[in-house]
């Protein structure tokens, strides 16, 4: 019997014994003779299977240890192709480097000289695999490129690589377009010849970003480890898609605690109220018109609509009444030859999983992502362990990407005239419950 099946059977007998006791406990009484006999029989079967499971686990562990630990570590040929004088040899592929990481992570394993170590605080500097290894620069650049390509949000942000652990930068403290407040305090005057000129200076606030760690784990079978090309294909696709998803989610929904500050939690967000009497979980043309009206005019050229797919059926039926007729406000996509996305007010409508479901705040977002700043530290760290999934003949890979972000705006902007409604590059619709 396979080990997993034995574990399942052991669990079934344990749950059967538990259910017998639970019935008596609920009725606040002791077990009857029949119940006691059934309980003892279930536990006997459980213990018999448990002994077999433990024997099989010991055997598998011993066999895996014999195959791995006592096998002399391989020292692959170093790639001297296109090597510049004085420069270290490089890995031919990402898969080949991951195989080298595995070898270095094994007890007494060979540490390939092409690996660049990154020791974690509190871990041994003499054991580079404790902290992991940096992914080779050209592979790291390609991985990050794919991370941003797989997402729909992060690739629209303003991205700034940093060399330290964070970034501090001044931003114009502009919350109003009234005279004396533009650009945080710059003001121009019409003055007569020889007239006095008033002195004004801009005000600044500070935007501070500190790198956060986005960590990913992947479990790889021993068979896959033997094939560098397959290993590269699986890890590249899995890693880039997962990191791309989590980065987009943080930009939309992040709390700012241990992760980037998302649009929905930002003080710069403008939330448009639902219409009076609007039914729950609906979208009305007036909602979208008012959202568009609250989007800062200069941001409209870059803005896009992010929606949850639950919203799409209602988009197709939206129309603004004109006399006895009306006009649709949503333009469905016309294909790659024309327009890959549907449009509202001429701006793309992009369905993403990270938006909230229909009727919740954040199901529709109008955003100019050029006003969101992302910082990252170029190197990606990789490490592996044979112990986490030891009994399953699997190796664990860990990848770490250091990144942070938040909107550049510190709050909504009061316009020069029409001060009843504030404006922002980030606008959403309040809940319709």
Legacy VTK file of the C-alpha trace (Angstrom):
# vtk DataFile Version 3.0
C-alpha trace
ASCII
DATASET POLYDATA
POINTS 433 float
0.000 0.000 0.000
1.343 3.462 -0.872
2.423 5.651 2.001
-0.182 8.342 1.356
-2.977 5.781 1.281
-1.791 4.348 4.587
-1.756 7.814 6.118
-5.302 8.421 4.904
-6.508 5.098 6.313
-4.817 5.854 9.643
-6.593 9.201 9.702
-9.967 7.563 8.942
-9.682 5.149 11.888
-8.618 7.976 14.181
-11.623 10.064 13.149
-13.933 7.065 13.598
-12.703 6.594 17.167
-13.121 10.314 17.822
-16.716 10.294 16.547
-17.626 7.424 18.911
-16.340 9.395 21.909
-17.998 12.599 20.683
-21.465 11.030 20.715
-21.095 9.995 24.360
-19.609 13.360 25.319
-22.513 15.233 23.715
-24.974 13.125 25.684
-22.877 13.545 28.878
-22.498 9.830 29.559
-19.901 7.061 29.521
-19.392 4.744 26.552
-21.725 1.748 26.299
-20.240 -1.753 26.031
-20.778 -1.755 22.258
-19.287 1.734 21.881
-16.270 0.806 24.001
-15.668 -2.304 21.871
-15.979 -0.249 18.661
-13.623 2.417 20.036
-10.959 -0.154 20.985
-11.265 -1.851 17.597
-10.824 1.474 15.761
-7.763 2.431 17.831
-6.239 -1.028 17.332
-6.553 -0.676 13.567
-5.145 2.878 13.827
-2.090 1.716 15.800
-1.405 -1.176 13.417
-1.421 1.140 10.397
0.590 3.770 12.296
3.371 1.246 12.890
3.461 0.412 9.185
3.548 4.135 8.282
6.494 4.757 10.603
8.428 1.813 9.151
7.851 3.006 5.595
8.830 6.614 6.444
12.099 5.418 8.020
12.872 3.291 4.992
12.176 6.109 2.535
14.220 8.582 4.568
17.156 6.173 4.687
16.973 5.498 0.947
16.800 9.210 0.111
19.738 9.974 2.404
21.786 7.186 0.820
21.061 8.447 -2.683
21.764 12.112 -1.907
24.284 12.540 0.876
26.695 9.760 -0.106
26.808 10.731 -3.741
29.899 12.736 -4.577
28.925 16.301 -5.459
29.224 17.091 -9.136
31.477 19.888 -10.286
30.099 21.121 -13.610
32.286 22.502 -16.321
32.638 26.285 -16.065
31.403 28.222 -19.063
34.321 30.173 -20.529
32.311 31.325 -23.574
32.524 35.096 -24.125
34.311 35.455 -20.799
36.086 38.789 -20.416
39.626 38.845 -18.949
39.467 39.193 -15.167
35.729 38.378 -15.070
34.301 35.214 -13.436
32.711 32.500 -15.531
28.934 32.650 -15.872
26.113 30.118 -15.897
24.756 29.178 -19.291
21.125 29.188 -18.105
18.906 29.928 -15.113
18.182 26.198 -14.760
21.892 25.424 -14.563
22.324 28.005 -11.807
19.419 26.517 -9.813
21.070 23.099 -10.046
24.250 24.669 -8.638
22.205 26.160 -5.778
20.903 22.668 -4.974
24.409 21.205 -4.890
25.630 23.999 -2.613
22.692 23.496 -0.235
23.391 19.812 0.388
25.474 18.779 3.430
29.097 18.981 2.349
27.969 20.080 -1.078
30.154 21.763 -3.681
29.771 25.567 -3.822
30.157 26.610 -7.432
32.539 29.612 -7.702
30.046 31.268 -10.049
27.520 31.629 -7.200
27.333 35.001 -5.462
26.285 34.587 -1.825
24.029 36.808 0.264
24.121 35.872 3.954
21.055 36.639 6.051
21.501 38.555 9.318
22.215 36.143 12.167
23.319 33.328 9.857
26.818 32.126 9.216
28.940 34.105 6.782
30.998 30.954 6.316
27.995 29.078 4.940
26.683 31.116 1.992
23.752 28.777 1.395
22.311 29.791 4.793
21.478 33.166 3.313
21.040 32.112 -0.282
22.609 33.134 -3.559
21.904 36.070 -5.821
20.433 35.131 -9.165
22.936 35.948 -11.917
22.400 39.535 -13.083
21.184 38.778 -16.612
18.810 36.083 -15.355
17.527 38.413 -12.606
16.799 41.137 -15.153
14.858 38.690 -17.323
12.917 37.340 -14.323
11.935 40.833 -13.190
10.972 41.741 -16.737
8.612 38.764 -16.805
7.247 39.600 -13.340
6.192 43.019 -14.604
4.936 41.633 -17.917
2.620 39.090 -16.298
0.876 41.741 -14.175
-1.525 44.440 -15.372
-0.826 47.015 -12.650
2.865 47.058 -11.668
4.047 47.536 -15.248
2.184 50.869 -15.373
3.854 52.289 -12.228
6.868 54.570 -12.054
9.693 52.165 -11.120
12.961 53.337 -9.524
15.826 50.902 -8.776
17.730 51.731 -5.566
21.109 50.636 -4.246
20.353 51.064 -0.537
17.502 49.816 1.644
15.017 52.526 0.751
14.377 55.931 -0.739
13.593 59.353 0.688
12.480 62.030 -1.711
10.775 65.393 -1.474
7.375 65.838 -3.055
5.433 69.027 -3.619
2.961 69.473 -0.777
0.102 70.621 -3.003
-3.386 69.947 -1.659
-5.145 72.952 -3.215
-5.057 74.865 -6.491
-6.150 78.116 -4.812
-3.871 81.161 -5.128
-0.923 80.778 -2.776
-1.286 76.989 -2.586
-0.251 75.803 -6.052
3.002 73.902 -5.995
2.798 74.033 -2.218
3.019 77.819 -2.037
4.280 79.283 -5.311
2.230 82.334 -6.344
2.423 84.760 -9.252
1.072 88.356 -9.222
0.090 90.930 -11.786
2.047 93.953 -10.676
2.177 97.540 -11.841
5.458 99.120 -12.929
7.589 99.642 -9.858
5.088 97.773 -7.646
6.143 95.633 -4.696
6.497 91.882 -5.173
5.413 89.465 -2.441
7.779 86.670 -1.485
6.520 83.074 -1.680
8.242 79.709 -1.591
7.069 76.148 -2.247
6.355 73.699 0.565
7.580 70.110 0.427
6.689 66.920 2.240
8.829 63.801 2.317
8.013 60.480 0.707
9.866 57.660 2.453
9.929 54.100 1.104
11.692 51.168 2.778
12.229 47.910 0.942
9.901 45.063 1.919
10.519 41.386 1.181
8.302 39.448 -1.192
9.158 35.783 -0.635
8.125 32.862 -2.811
8.513 29.108 -2.301
8.445 26.406 -4.964
8.605 22.633 -4.484
10.448 20.703 -7.191
10.665 16.921 -7.596
14.018 15.135 -7.794
13.237 14.068 -11.363
12.800 17.677 -12.484
16.097 18.692 -10.869
17.971 16.444 -13.284
16.773 18.429 -16.324
18.143 21.994 -16.349
15.931 23.151 -19.241
12.709 21.831 -17.678
13.721 23.195 -14.269
14.262 26.644 -15.769
10.927 26.583 -17.595
8.900 25.528 -14.536
10.582 27.854 -12.046
10.550 30.845 -14.385
6.853 30.591 -15.178
5.746 29.748 -11.629
7.924 32.386 -9.980
7.152 35.237 -12.354
3.393 34.662 -12.420
3.103 34.381 -8.625
5.309 37.410 -7.919
3.493 39.409 -10.600
0.138 38.548 -9.015
1.230 39.405 -5.458
2.836 42.680 -6.552
-0.335 43.779 -8.374
-2.410 42.801 -5.338
-0.222 44.889 -3.010
-0.447 47.931 -5.300
-4.245 47.706 -5.203
-4.954 46.336 -1.703
-1.698 46.671 0.269
-1.871 47.926 3.859
1.591 49.507 3.964
2.551 47.254 6.905
5.253 44.874 5.693
4.095 45.463 2.116
3.554 48.390 -0.281
0.745 50.856 0.434
-2.092 50.114 -1.959
-4.385 52.505 -3.779
-7.449 51.555 -1.722
-5.667 52.308 1.585
-4.002 55.509 0.363
-5.028 58.934 1.733
-4.893 60.156 -1.886
-7.875 57.985 -2.854
-11.150 59.695 -3.805
-14.254 57.576 -3.162
-17.461 58.363 -5.045
-20.718 57.730 -3.182
-23.459 55.542 -4.635
-26.609 57.103 -6.066
-29.627 57.709 -3.840
-31.753 54.579 -3.826
-29.257 52.620 -5.878
-29.886 48.851 -5.478
-27.200 46.686 -3.925
-24.528 45.140 -6.179
-25.310 47.311 -9.189
-23.410 49.696 -11.413
-25.131 52.765 -12.874
-23.978 55.208 -15.573
-24.018 58.051 -13.031
-21.406 56.173 -10.954
-18.932 56.172 -13.814
-19.667 59.748 -14.873
-18.986 60.992 -11.348
-15.812 58.930 -11.084
-14.548 60.433 -14.334
-15.402 63.916 -13.060
-13.290 63.341 -9.923
-10.205 62.174 -11.864
-7.537 64.893 -11.985
-7.645 66.317 -15.522
-3.914 65.878 -16.196
-4.181 62.195 -15.211
-6.904 61.349 -17.694
-4.479 60.767 -20.567
-2.716 58.025 -18.566
-5.634 56.696 -16.521
-7.084 53.208 -16.963
-10.137 51.495 -15.494
-9.475 48.401 -13.375
-12.539 46.234 -12.755
-13.451 42.867 -11.326
-14.840 40.547 -14.018
-18.085 40.374 -12.036
-18.693 43.951 -13.219
-18.544 43.169 -16.950
-22.134 41.904 -17.452
-23.492 45.216 -16.157
-21.120 47.270 -18.315
-22.651 45.869 -21.490
-26.120 47.104 -20.498
-25.171 50.612 -19.346
-26.644 53.507 -21.325
-27.332 57.198 -20.783
-30.940 58.137 -21.576
-31.363 60.784 -24.271
-35.040 61.623 -24.805
-36.808 58.422 -25.774
-33.519 56.806 -26.830
-30.086 56.633 -25.350
-26.440 55.943 -25.976
-24.166 53.232 -24.653
-21.203 54.397 -22.599
-19.138 51.210 -22.716
-17.318 50.319 -25.926
-16.500 46.570 -26.054
-13.057 45.503 -27.335
-12.660 45.262 -31.088
-9.842 42.731 -31.202
-6.076 43.152 -31.363
-6.272 44.837 -34.745
-8.383 47.634 -33.291
-8.402 47.805 -29.497
-7.513 44.918 -27.165
-9.541 46.360 -24.268
-13.010 47.760 -23.900
-13.129 51.497 -23.184
-14.966 53.985 -20.998
-14.506 57.674 -21.855
-11.819 56.503 -24.267
-9.708 54.845 -21.555
-8.994 51.078 -21.412
-11.117 48.856 -19.154
-8.892 46.102 -17.728
-10.336 43.178 -15.732
-8.039 42.098 -12.870
-8.520 39.595 -10.072
-7.259 42.037 -7.457
-10.328 44.296 -7.695
-13.115 43.581 -5.219
-16.294 41.768 -6.245
-19.303 43.639 -7.638
-20.890 45.949 -5.086
-17.853 46.245 -2.798
-15.591 49.280 -2.597
-12.807 48.759 -5.097
-14.741 46.768 -7.702
-14.196 49.665 -10.133
-11.031 51.801 -9.948
-9.952 54.667 -12.213
-6.204 55.168 -11.780
-3.237 56.952 -13.307
-0.475 54.533 -12.325
2.273 56.952 -13.358
1.452 58.629 -10.034
2.371 55.458 -8.101
6.051 54.939 -7.341
7.757 51.555 -6.938
11.309 51.030 -5.721
13.214 47.766 -5.856
16.695 46.422 -5.324
17.801 44.716 -8.502
19.183 41.425 -7.185
16.877 38.462 -6.624
17.982 36.055 -3.924
17.521 32.311 -4.300
18.101 29.459 -1.859
17.072 25.839 -1.538
16.522 23.166 1.099
16.288 19.382 0.842
14.701 19.082 4.279
11.284 20.744 4.024
9.845 18.079 1.702
12.485 15.438 2.463
10.125 12.448 2.642
8.409 13.422 -0.622
11.616 13.472 -2.707
11.121 17.192 -3.312
13.425 20.164 -2.946
12.235 23.593 -1.829
13.379 26.718 -3.677
13.032 30.117 -2.034
13.105 33.407 -3.960
13.196 36.851 -2.346
12.446 40.133 -4.137
12.829 43.397 -2.219
10.330 46.070 -3.238
8.138 48.857 -1.842
5.723 51.423 -3.215
2.978 53.943 -2.577
1.140 56.764 -4.387
3.167 59.937 -4.927
0.193 62.075 -3.886
-0.234 62.618 -0.144
-3.960 63.445 -0.483
-6.690 64.651 -2.863
-6.452 68.063 -4.507
-8.934 70.913 -4.096
-9.389 72.572 -7.530
-9.005 76.310 -8.204
-12.758 76.643 -8.724
-15.542 74.201 -7.940
-13.978 73.419 -4.591
-16.868 71.172 -3.461
-15.287 68.135 -5.107
-11.666 67.125 -4.598
-9.673 65.489 -7.400
-7.125 62.680 -7.521
-5.323 60.314 -9.924
-6.936 57.477 -7.931
-10.744 57.233 -7.856
-12.984 54.368 -6.786
-16.656 53.700 -6.166
-17.988 53.217 -2.649
-19.817 50.034 -1.681
-23.379 49.534 -2.909
-24.808 47.311 -0.181
LINES 1 434
433 0 1 2 3 4 5 6 7 8 9 10 11 12 13 14 15 16 17 18 19 20 21 22 23 24 25 26 27 28 29 30 31 32 33 34 35 36 37 38 39 40 41 42 43 44 45 46 47 48 49 50 51 52 53 54 55 56 57 58 59 60 61 62 63 64 65 66 67 68 69 70 71 72 73 74 75 76 77 78 79 80 81 82 83 84 85 86 87 88 89 90 91 92 93 94 95 96 97 98 99 100 101 102 103 104 105 106 107 108 109 110 111 112 113 114 115 116 117 118 119 120 121 122 123 124 125 126 127 128 129 130 131 132 133 134 135 136 137 138 139 140 141 142 143 144 145 146 147 148 149 150 151 152 153 154 155 156 157 158 159 160 161 162 163 164 165 166 167 168 169 170 171 172 173 174 175 176 177 178 179 180 181 182 183 184 185 186 187 188 189 190 191 192 193 194 195 196 197 198 199 200 201 202 203 204 205 206 207 208 209 210 211 212 213 214 215 216 217 218 219 220 221 222 223 224 225 226 227 228 229 230 231 232 233 234 235 236 237 238 239 240 241 242 243 244 245 246 247 248 249 250 251 252 253 254 255 256 257 258 259 260 261 262 263 264 265 266 267 268 269 270 271 272 273 274 275 276 277 278 279 280 281 282 283 284 285 286 287 288 289 290 291 292 293 294 295 296 297 298 299 300 301 302 303 304 305 306 307 308 309 310 311 312 313 314 315 316 317 318 319 320 321 322 323 324 325 326 327 328 329 330 331 332 333 334 335 336 337 338 339 340 341 342 343 344 345 346 347 348 349 350 351 352 353 354 355 356 357 358 359 360 361 362 363 364 365 366 367 368 369 370 371 372 373 374 375 376 377 378 379 380 381 382 383 384 385 386 387 388 389 390 391 392 393 394 395 396 397 398 399 400 401 402 403 404 405 406 407 408 409 410 411 412 413 414 415 416 417 418 419 420 421 422 423 424 425 426 427 428 429 430 431 432
